[in-house]
Amino acid sequence: MPIRTGAQYIENLKQSMPETWIGNERVQDVTTHPALAPAVRAVARLYDLQHDPQLQEFMTYRSPSTGDLVGTSFLIPKSRDDLVKRRLMHKTWADETFGIMGRTTDFISAMLTAWAIRADFFGEYADNVRRYYEFVREHDLFLTHVLINPQVDRSKSPAEQPDPFTYVGVVRETDKGLIVRGAKMLATAGPYADEMLVWPFGRHTPKDARYAIAFAVPMSAPGVRLICREPYTKQSVYDHPLASQFDEMDAIVVFDDVLVPWERVFINQDPERVNNIWQVNSNAFTGHQTSIRLLSKLQFMLGLTLLCADAIQISQFPNVQDMIGEITTYIELVRAGIIASEATAEVLPDGTYVPNVTPLLAIRNSGNRWYPRVREIMQLLLAGGLMYQPASVTVFDSPIADDVRKYYRGASISAEEKIKLFKAAADLAVSDFGGRHELYERFYAGDPFYLRIITQYRLYDKTEALNLAKKLLESYDVADTLDALKRAEEELVKEQPAGR
Ligand SMILES: Cc1cc2nc3c(=O)[nH]c(=O)nc-3n(C[C@H](O)[C@H](O)[C@H](O)COP(=O)(O)OP(=O)(O)OC[C@H]3O[C@@H](n4cnc5c(N)ncnc54)[C@H](O)[C@@H]3O)c2cc1C
C-alpha cells in the first residue's frame, strides 16, 4: 500500500478504535470526540502533505519492496543528500503544526528506521524488527511509543513494585506469543495512533527479567486500555489558536493480559539487551527529528514575540532586544547542530548514513532548558499583555465592543488584531496547554538530569578535550621549571653592574 491520505488514516482509525477513556466516559469515536478530533485532523493534514505534488519529491521515496511511494521518514539514508531529504520532510511536517505537535508520525518512524538499520542487535528477533519496519512503512502507519514505567515507587526496582504487574511484564508465554500485563506512561497521541512500540527504560537486573521486553501491538489490541489526562482542547480558534487545533493527548496505557504475537516480539525477557538498547543509536534519528521540530517551535515563538513586541512598541528598548537576541541564539545553535549532525554523519559498512548523534544530544540536553527559558522570555516581555485580553471573542458581539476596540488596540494595530496576536502568544506562554508544553519539552526525552549525566558526561568522548589540556601540562614539569628559574636568576646576576 502506498502513502496514505488523511482520509484513509481517519478511516483506518474508525475501523480499529482503541479503548480510550476520558474520566468516566468511554470515547465512542476518537475521530469525532471534541477533545481528540482536532489532533486527528492535524495528523490527517500531515498525511495529505505527502500527496502535495510540490512536496512529494522530498516527502516520499520509492519502496524497495514494491516500488510504490512511501514516506521519507522510513528512508534508510545512503548519502548526505538523503539526510537532507529527511530534514526537509521533518521540517515540512513540523512547520505544519508550528513545531507544536511533538509526536507526529515521523518521530516513531525515525526510531523504527534506526531499529531496522541495526536489527542485528535484536539477535534471534532481528527478522521480526526488519519485517515490522517494512510492515509499518508499507502501510504508512502512525505509531506511538511507551517506555516509562508508572510513577508509583521510584525507589524500587520493577520486581519490587507493590504489585508484580505494576510495570508491564510477561505473565506467561503461549504458542501464539507473550501475554503481558501492567501499565506504561505516557502514550502521547495514543488514542489516535495505529500501533505502539513498547519497551522499558532504565536498568534491569536478572530478577527484573520479565519486564525486560520490547514489542509492538495495535492500539486496538484486546486488553489495551488508554486513560487520558484532562484534555486542553478548546473550542474557539480565535481565543486558543493552538489548543483548539494541536492538543496531542497523553495517556496511560493499561495492558490487561494483552497477547503479543511472536512476530511482534523484539526482546524477550532479556535484561542485558534492554540495558544495552542505546547501542541501536535510535537517538541519532529521533534526535534529528526532535531537533528539527524544536527549530520550528523556537522560530514560531520568536515570530510571535517579535510581532507582540512591535504591537506595543517595546522593540526599541535594549533589554527587549537582548532577550530577543537570546532566542535567536538558541535558534541558530539548534540549526547548526542539525547541519553538523548531517555533515559529520557516521557511514556504516553497508553505506548507511547515520546522523552524528553528538550534536543532536547536545541540542536535546539544551533544548529541555532553553524551551522553558524562551517561554519565560515571552512572559517577561509581554508581561500583563498576556492577561490583557477579553475572555472571549464574543465580546465583539456585545454592548461593550466599543470599549474593547478603544482600549485593547496596539500602537498601530486594531484591537481585533492585537487580541488575536496576544491570545496566540498566551496559548504557549501562560495557558494550561502551554504548561503542558513546557513539561513536554523538559521531559519528553527522559529525565533531563539523568539524560545530561549519561550522554554529556559518562558517554561523551572526552579525548579531544583531555588531549588539549594534557598538551599544555606535558610541556613543562617541576625540574624544567626549576632549571628555567635558576637560569633566569643566573642571567640576572650576570647583568648586575659590578660594585653595586
Ligand atoms: C507531556 C509529556 C509527554 C510524554 N510523552 C511520552 C511518550 O510519548 N512516550 C513515553 O514513553 N514517555 C513519554 N513521556 C514520559 C517521559 O519520558 C517521562 O516523563 C520522563 O522520562 C521522566 O520520567 P518520570 O516522569 O517518570 O519522572 P521520574 O522518573 O518519576 O522522576 C521524577 C523526579 O525524581 C527524580 N528521580 C527519579 N528517580 C530517581 C533516581 N533513581 N535517582 C535520582 N533522582 C530520581 C527525577 O530526577 C525527577 O526530578 C512524556 C512526558 C511528558 C511530561
PDBQT file of the ligand as one rigid body, heavy atoms in Angstrom, charges set to zero:
ROOT
HETATM    1  C1  LIG A 601       3.938  15.817  28.196  1.00  0.00    +0.000 C 
HETATM    2  C2  LIG A 601       4.704  14.530  28.263  1.00  0.00    +0.000 A 
HETATM    3  C3  LIG A 601       4.606  13.622  27.210  1.00  0.00    +0.000 A 
HETATM    4  C4  LIG A 601       5.306  12.411  27.264  1.00  0.00    +0.000 A 
HETATM    5  N1  LIG A 601       5.191  11.519  26.223  1.00  0.00    +0.000 NA
HETATM    6  C5  LIG A 601       5.790  10.314  26.322  1.00  0.00    +0.000 A 
HETATM    7  C6  LIG A 601       5.638   9.331  25.289  1.00  0.00    +0.000 A 
HETATM    8  O1  LIG A 601       5.001   9.568  24.260  1.00  0.00    +0.000 OA
HETATM    9  N2  LIG A 601       6.200   8.112  25.466  1.00  0.00    +0.000 N 
HETATM   10  C7  LIG A 601       6.919   7.814  26.589  1.00  0.00    +0.000 A 
HETATM   11  O2  LIG A 601       7.415   6.704  26.696  1.00  0.00    +0.000 OA
HETATM   12  N3  LIG A 601       7.084   8.723  27.574  1.00  0.00    +0.000 NA
HETATM   13  C8  LIG A 601       6.538   9.946  27.470  1.00  0.00    +0.000 A 
HETATM   14  N4  LIG A 601       6.692  10.856  28.480  1.00  0.00    +0.000 N 
HETATM   15  C9  LIG A 601       7.332  10.409  29.725  1.00  0.00    +0.000 C 
HETATM   16  C10 LIG A 601       8.703  10.949  29.897  1.00  0.00    +0.000 C 
HETATM   17  O3  LIG A 601       9.589  10.180  29.146  1.00  0.00    +0.000 OA
HETATM   18  C11 LIG A 601       8.996  10.928  31.400  1.00  0.00    +0.000 C 
HETATM   19  O4  LIG A 601       8.218  11.944  31.981  1.00  0.00    +0.000 OA
HETATM   20  C12 LIG A 601      10.444  11.159  31.704  1.00  0.00    +0.000 C 
HETATM   21  O5  LIG A 601      11.205  10.064  31.272  1.00  0.00    +0.000 OA
HETATM   22  C13 LIG A 601      10.671  11.327  33.213  1.00  0.00    +0.000 C 
HETATM   23  O6  LIG A 601      10.141  10.233  33.902  1.00  0.00    +0.000 OA
HETATM   24  P1  LIG A 601       9.025  10.431  35.016  1.00  0.00    +0.000 P 
HETATM   25  O7  LIG A 601       8.056  11.439  34.539  1.00  0.00    +0.000 OA
HETATM   26  O8  LIG A 601       8.519   9.109  35.374  1.00  0.00    +0.000 OA
HETATM   27  O9  LIG A 601       9.794  11.090  36.232  1.00  0.00    +0.000 OA
HETATM   28  P2  LIG A 601      10.500  10.308  37.408  1.00  0.00    +0.000 P 
HETATM   29  O10 LIG A 601      11.461   9.323  36.856  1.00  0.00    +0.000 OA
HETATM   30  O11 LIG A 601       9.494   9.762  38.340  1.00  0.00    +0.000 OA
HETATM   31  O12 LIG A 601      11.304  11.468  38.091  1.00  0.00    +0.000 OA
HETATM   32  C14 LIG A 601      10.698  12.412  38.978  1.00  0.00    +0.000 C 
HETATM   33  C15 LIG A 601      11.807  13.175  39.696  1.00  0.00    +0.000 C 
HETATM   34  O13 LIG A 601      12.511  12.297  40.558  1.00  0.00    +0.000 OA
HETATM   35  C16 LIG A 601      13.885  12.225  40.218  1.00  0.00    +0.000 C 
HETATM   36  N5  LIG A 601      14.278  10.816  40.263  1.00  0.00    +0.000 N 
HETATM   37  C17 LIG A 601      13.532   9.746  39.912  1.00  0.00    +0.000 A 
HETATM   38  N6  LIG A 601      14.220   8.612  40.073  1.00  0.00    +0.000 NA
HETATM   39  C18 LIG A 601      15.438   8.968  40.513  1.00  0.00    +0.000 A 
HETATM   40  C19 LIG A 601      16.614   8.234  40.858  1.00  0.00    +0.000 A 
HETATM   41  N7  LIG A 601      16.663   6.904  40.776  1.00  0.00    +0.000 N 
HETATM   42  N8  LIG A 601      17.693   8.933  41.251  1.00  0.00    +0.000 NA
HETATM   43  C20 LIG A 601      17.657  10.274  41.337  1.00  0.00    +0.000 A 
HETATM   44  N9  LIG A 601      16.567  11.020  41.036  1.00  0.00    +0.000 NA
HETATM   45  C21 LIG A 601      15.475  10.372  40.636  1.00  0.00    +0.000 A 
HETATM   46  C22 LIG A 601      13.978  12.763  38.789  1.00  0.00    +0.000 C 
HETATM   47  O14 LIG A 601      15.245  13.384  38.542  1.00  0.00    +0.000 OA
HETATM   48  C23 LIG A 601      12.834  13.762  38.735  1.00  0.00    +0.000 C 
HETATM   49  O15 LIG A 601      13.254  15.010  39.203  1.00  0.00    +0.000 OA
HETATM   50  C24 LIG A 601       6.075  12.099  28.412  1.00  0.00    +0.000 A 
HETATM   51  C25 LIG A 601       6.178  13.022  29.449  1.00  0.00    +0.000 A 
HETATM   52  C26 LIG A 601       5.518  14.224  29.385  1.00  0.00    +0.000 A 
HETATM   53  C27 LIG A 601       5.658  15.187  30.532  1.00  0.00    +0.000 C 
ENDROOT
TORSDOF 0
